[in-house]
Amino acid sequence: MLLLAASTSFADNKPVHVFIFSGQSNMAGMDPETGFVPEARKLFGSEDVVYIKVAKGGQPICRWVKEWAEIAKDKGLDARHRERILKGEGVLFYQPILDQYRALLEKHPQPKSVTFCWMQGERDANGGADAAYKDALKMLIAKLRRDLERPDMNVVIGRIGDYALDRPSCVAVRKVQREIIDEDPRGAWVDVDDLNNKEIKGEIKSVVHYTKEGYELLGRRFARQGKALVSGQEPAANGKPTGGESE
């Protein structure tokens, strides 16, 4: 199920800070109201914050980037592999981001800042599409900055978890996500490796999806890294920003 959400979490009719959440299942599983909103209220104080969210589980990045097929071809993915990933479905989630943002502008025509939070990549890693991932994600960020008319848009990437470090494709996507942030002066990242530890048959294992507490902490980390970027401060280099107190 595609999750489309829009929230004016604080007051309306005055300039706000906008957060855009998008991605696949781990973004869909994060409820901004339980982690992000309380943290944003604390961090931004009297300033208002709103968010929109477009997310659906199991989706490769080609559902956001129409140029993906061309990028993948240039990176050596053969036609059969490309079609297996595309499945003839095309781009489904890019336009909803633009539509929700434009609807939000009707209430808040001059946002103070825009921060794009991205939690996606497992499907590309598992589907053998890691070679095209960096160029596709860079394309997505560049197009959003253009189409939202926000060249100053901040970016916070949730690096995919450590559930499959024995797979080179998973390691490659994790590496790419960090590289993009390192190359972007308005970028930060969030570490999720401590959010997905679950007890399975008496053993603690890292799995694809997070615990309830993990999703709440994910939201808080997005808020903290986003606030640092908005304020012109250095985001936490280790991807685990704290709120000045124990988690």
DRENDO-502169 format. One record per residue (C-alpha): residue number from 1; residue in three letters; z, x, y. Coordinates in nm, 3 decimals. Layout:
! residues N
   num   residuo         z         x         y
   NUM       Ala         Z         X         Y
...
//
This chain:
! residues 247
   num   residuo         z         x         y
     1       Met     0.000     0.000     0.000
     2       Leu    -0.092     0.126     0.346
     3       Leu     0.207     0.139     0.574
     4       Leu     0.131     0.060     0.937
     5       Ala     0.430     0.054     1.166
     6       Ala     0.491     0.055     1.536
     7       Ser     0.830     0.068     1.700
     8       Thr     0.955     0.069     2.054
     9       Ser     1.286     0.207     1.947
    10       Phe     1.433     0.227     2.295
    11       Ala     1.358     0.034     2.615
    12       Asp     1.008    -0.076     2.718
    13       Asn     0.813    -0.051     3.044
    14       Lys     0.883     0.307     3.143
    15       Pro     0.748     0.649     3.047
    16       Val     0.829     0.747     2.690
    17       His     0.797     1.026     2.438
    18       Val     0.561     0.920     2.156
    19       Phe     0.589     1.035     1.795
    20       Ile     0.303     0.970     1.553
    21       Phe     0.393     0.984     1.183
    22       Ser     0.115     1.006     0.927
    23       Gly     0.056     1.131     0.574
    24       Gln     0.085     1.028     0.212
    25       Ser     0.374     0.919    -0.010
    26       Asn     0.653     1.131     0.132
    27       Met     0.569     1.010     0.481
    28       Ala     0.540     0.655     0.354
    29       Gly     0.883     0.695     0.193
    30       Met     1.048     0.810     0.515
    31       Asp     1.193     0.523     0.716
    32       Pro     1.211     0.649     1.076
    33       Glu     1.484     0.398     1.156
    34       Thr     1.736     0.565     0.923
    35       Gly     1.690     0.931     1.014
    36       Phe     1.453     0.989     1.299
    37       Val     1.564     0.716     1.541
    38       Pro     1.939     0.795     1.540
    39       Glu     1.863     1.165     1.584
    40       Ala     1.611     1.100     1.861
    41       Arg     1.860     0.882     2.046
    42       Lys     2.109     1.168     2.038
    43       Leu     1.862     1.438     2.136
    44       Phe     1.665     1.260     2.406
    45       Gly     1.962     1.083     2.562
    46       Ser     1.851     0.850     2.842
    47       Glu     1.483     0.924     2.782
    48       Asp     1.297     0.672     2.570
    49       Val     1.121     0.746     2.241
    50       Val     0.874     0.530     2.050
    51       Tyr     0.686     0.591     1.728
    52       Ile     0.390     0.471     1.527
    53       Lys     0.334     0.532     1.158
    54       Val     0.025     0.527     0.936
    55       Ala     0.089     0.641     0.578
    56       Lys    -0.007     0.567     0.219
    57       Gly     0.079     0.740    -0.106
    58       Gly    -0.163     0.948    -0.310
    59       Gln    -0.415     1.012    -0.034
    60       Pro    -0.618     1.333     0.015
    61       Ile    -0.684     1.459     0.365
    62       Cys    -1.045     1.335     0.349
    63       Arg    -0.906     0.986     0.421
    64       Trp    -0.831     1.113     0.774
    65       Val    -1.120     1.357     0.829
    66       Lys    -1.480     1.239     0.800
    67       Glu    -1.608     1.597     0.814
    68       Trp    -1.418     1.681     0.496
    69       Ala    -1.721     1.664     0.263
    70       Glu    -1.911     1.915     0.475
    71       Ile    -1.607     2.142     0.500
    72       Ala    -1.551     2.123     0.124
    73       Lys    -1.916     2.204     0.054
    74       Asp    -1.895     2.509     0.279
    75       Lys    -1.580     2.617     0.092
    76       Gly    -1.758     2.605    -0.244
    77       Leu    -1.654     2.269    -0.391
    78       Asp    -1.947     2.136    -0.591
    79       Ala    -2.087     1.785    -0.547
    80       Arg    -1.915     1.646    -0.856
    81       His    -1.576     1.778    -0.740
    82       Arg    -1.628     1.640    -0.389
    83       Glu    -1.720     1.297    -0.519
    84       Arg    -1.419     1.292    -0.751
    85       Ile    -1.194     1.338    -0.448
    86       Leu    -1.385     1.114    -0.208
    87       Lys    -1.422     0.826    -0.458
    88       Gly    -1.661     0.663    -0.215
    89       Glu    -1.373     0.536    -0.003
    90       Gly    -1.441     0.726     0.316
    91       Val    -1.205     0.766     0.613
    92       Leu    -0.935     0.498     0.613
    93       Phe    -0.642     0.618     0.820
    94       Tyr    -0.775     0.794     1.129
    95       Gln    -0.883     0.487     1.325
    96       Pro    -0.552     0.304     1.266
    97       Ile    -0.374     0.591     1.441
    98       Leu    -0.602     0.553     1.743
    99       Asp    -0.567     0.173     1.740
   100       Gln    -0.188     0.180     1.727
   101       Tyr    -0.172     0.444     1.998
   102       Arg    -0.397     0.244     2.229
   103       Ala    -0.188    -0.067     2.169
   104       Leu     0.123     0.133     2.254
   105       Leu    -0.038     0.249     2.580
   106       Glu    -0.054    -0.112     2.694
   107       Lys     0.326    -0.106     2.718
   108       His     0.365     0.263     2.799
   109       Pro     0.054     0.378     2.988
   110       Gln     0.175     0.729     3.072
   111       Pro     0.369     0.890     2.785
   112       Lys     0.566     1.196     2.884
   113       Ser     0.472     1.364     2.558
   114       Val     0.297     1.302     2.227
   115       Thr     0.408     1.467     1.902
   116       Phe     0.210     1.436     1.578
   117       Cys     0.421     1.463     1.261
   118       Trp     0.225     1.525     0.939
   119       Met     0.362     1.504     0.582
   120       Gln     0.070     1.534     0.342
   121       Gly    -0.103     1.779     0.112
   122       Glu     0.023     1.716    -0.240
   123       Arg    -0.289     1.522    -0.334
   124       Asp    -0.518     1.802    -0.216
   125       Ala    -0.311     2.062    -0.399
   126       Asn    -0.305     1.861    -0.720
   127       Gly    -0.673     1.770    -0.691
   128       Gly    -0.800     2.123    -0.653
   129       Ala    -0.909     2.071    -0.291
   130       Asp    -0.691     2.343    -0.144
   131       Ala    -0.988     2.557    -0.035
   132       Ala    -1.092     2.297     0.224
   133       Tyr    -0.742     2.209     0.340
   134       Lys    -0.693     2.446     0.633
   135       Asp    -1.019     2.369     0.809
   136       Ala    -0.973     1.997     0.747
   137       Leu    -0.620     1.989     0.890
   138       Lys    -0.724     2.196     1.191
   139       Met    -1.009     1.951     1.245
   140       Leu    -0.769     1.655     1.228
   141       Ile    -0.536     1.806     1.487
   142       Ala    -0.823     1.896     1.721
   143       Lys    -0.977     1.549     1.697
   144       Leu    -0.646     1.376     1.766
   145       Arg    -0.590     1.590     2.074
   146       Arg    -0.939     1.495     2.190
   147       Asp    -0.939     1.125     2.103
   148       Leu    -0.586     1.057     2.223
   149       Glu    -0.676     1.250     2.539
   150       Arg    -0.368     1.464     2.486
   151       Pro    -0.466     1.831     2.465
   152       Asp    -0.093     1.897     2.502
   153       Met    -0.009     1.707     2.182
   154       Asn     0.264     1.878     1.981
   155       Val     0.234     1.914     1.603
   156       Val     0.510     1.922     1.343
   157       Ile     0.395     1.975     0.985
   158       Gly     0.616     1.903     0.688
   159       Arg     0.528     2.177     0.440
   160       Ile     0.479     2.029     0.093
   161       Gly     0.768     2.088    -0.144
   162       Asp     0.835     2.347    -0.411
   163       Tyr     0.775     2.111    -0.702
   164       Ala     0.485     2.315    -0.846
   165       Leu     0.508     2.677    -0.739
   166       Asp     0.348     2.774    -1.069
   167       Arg     0.021     2.621    -0.946
   168       Pro    -0.186     2.845    -0.718
   169       Ser    -0.329     2.540    -0.540
   170       Cys     0.018     2.420    -0.439
   171       Val     0.113     2.765    -0.313
   172       Ala    -0.216     2.781    -0.121
   173       Val    -0.156     2.453     0.062
   174       Arg     0.199     2.556     0.152
   175       Lys     0.064     2.885     0.290
   176       Val    -0.208     2.712     0.490
   177       Gln     0.038     2.471     0.651
   178       Arg     0.248     2.760     0.776
   179       Glu    -0.060     2.947     0.898
   180       Ile    -0.171     2.651     1.108
   181       Ile     0.168     2.631     1.274
   182       Asp     0.180     3.006     1.332
   183       Glu    -0.158     2.983     1.506
   184       Asp    -0.070     2.683     1.724
   185       Pro     0.145     2.740     2.035
   186       Arg     0.249     2.373     2.023
   187       Gly     0.335     2.375     1.654
   188       Ala     0.647     2.367     1.436
   189       Trp     0.713     2.310     1.069
   190       Val     0.972     2.138     0.853
   191       Asp     1.100     2.280     0.524
   192       Val     1.151     2.016     0.255
   193       Asp     1.242     2.242    -0.038
   194       Asp     1.603     2.124    -0.027
   195       Leu     1.514     1.753     0.001
   196       Asn     1.357     1.698    -0.342
   197       Asn     1.623     1.822    -0.581
   198       Lys     1.701     1.552    -0.838
   199       Glu     1.905     1.549    -1.156
   200       Ile     1.679     1.485    -1.454
   201       Lys     1.838     1.481    -1.800
   202       Gly     2.132     1.680    -1.675
   203       Glu     1.923     1.942    -1.494
   204       Ile     1.853     1.976    -1.121
   205       Lys     1.478     1.994    -1.071
   206       Ser     1.245     2.004    -0.773
   207       Val     1.016     1.701    -0.786
   208       Val     0.739     1.562    -0.567
   209       His     0.943     1.289    -0.397
   210       Tyr     1.272     1.321    -0.213
   211       Thr     1.614     1.170    -0.246
   212       Lys     1.730     0.892    -0.012
   213       Glu     1.935     1.145     0.179
   214       Gly     1.635     1.380     0.178
   215       Tyr     1.414     1.126     0.352
   216       Glu     1.678     1.069     0.618
   217       Leu     1.709     1.443     0.678
   218       Leu     1.331     1.471     0.695
   219       Gly     1.332     1.226     0.985
   220       Arg     1.608     1.417     1.162
   221       Arg     1.420     1.744     1.121
   222       Phe     1.104     1.592     1.267
   223       Ala     1.308     1.473     1.566
   224       Arg     1.473     1.812     1.616
   225       Gln     1.156     2.018     1.590
   226       Gly     0.971     1.770     1.809
   227       Lys     1.243     1.780     2.075
   228       Ala     1.229     2.160     2.083
   229       Leu     0.853     2.151     2.143
   230       Val     0.881     1.880     2.408
   231       Ser     1.150     2.081     2.587
   232       Gly     0.956     2.406     2.577
   233       Gln     1.212     2.564     2.347
   234       Glu     1.152     2.763     2.029
   235       Pro     1.160     2.538     1.722
   236       Ala     1.364     2.652     1.425
   237       Ala     1.163     2.932     1.263
   238       Asn     1.300     2.852     0.917
   239       Gly     1.190     2.487     0.930
   240       Lys     1.549     2.367     0.902
   241       Pro     1.667     2.279     1.252
   242       Thr     2.029     2.172     1.275
   243       Gly     2.185     1.921     1.506
   244       Gly     2.468     2.150     1.597
   245       Glu     2.678     2.010     1.315
   246       Ser     2.689     2.012     0.937
   247       Glu     2.428     1.797     0.765
//
